[in-house]
Amino acid sequence: MRRLVLWDVDHTLVENAGISKETYAAAYEMLTDAPPLMPARTEGRTDRLIMQGLFDAHSQVMPPWPDVESALSRAGAARFHALQERGCALPGAVEALKAVVRMDGVVQSVLTGNVRANAQVKLAAFGLDGWLDLNVGAYGADGDDRAELVPVARARAARAYPDVDERAPTVLIGDTPRDVAAAFDSGVGIVAVASGVHDAASLAAAGAPFVLPDLRDTDAVVSSIRQSLF
């Protein structure tokens, strides 16, 4: 049976250079006809929780989720070129994705708080999307909490691949304590990467058994994944 490797996107594979917060602000303005008075709080949350928090902070009722997701998708698409200009694929990301694709018995996708359209924008901006099967990923529209996304990705992979089942050994790769918590809460492996705002000590304190400073050491990435899965 094949195993699943599920990557976070922002600050794990991609530096978005503030584009994400601009996207949330633009989506809020589309939905309310007024700019937000404060920035969205992200910190590894899903888009559902981020947008709910933004509306709560303004003492407003959030519109129905399909309207919110549509606004987020339109705002993200409009910032594709700005992302290319200001952001980047993080060092080692391309090499790590290529190396995991070459691992026997692995399906590689994403588990991200972004809605799917915006995850695709961010990955495509830097040519990372071709190394991932995004059809079997889990996204910010699929649940409020990251742990809820793990069974979604497993179920999608099981439908897409005859040699994957819904209990397939799985590892998450992410840069926040929320990624670590999601792995523990859902009973899967975790490789933490200190490429975002959380340093290695805080990720280790959250319980991550493997903590990498970044993705530059491809052998260390593959070794950590292998130890988490096999």
Beta strands, then each sheet from edge to edge (+ up, - down):
strand 1: 3-7
strand 2: 14-15
strand 3: 88-89
strand 4: 106-110
strand 5: 170-174
strand 6: 189-193
strand 7: 210-212
sheet 1: 4+ 1+ 5+ 6+ 7+
sheet 2: 2+ 3-
end
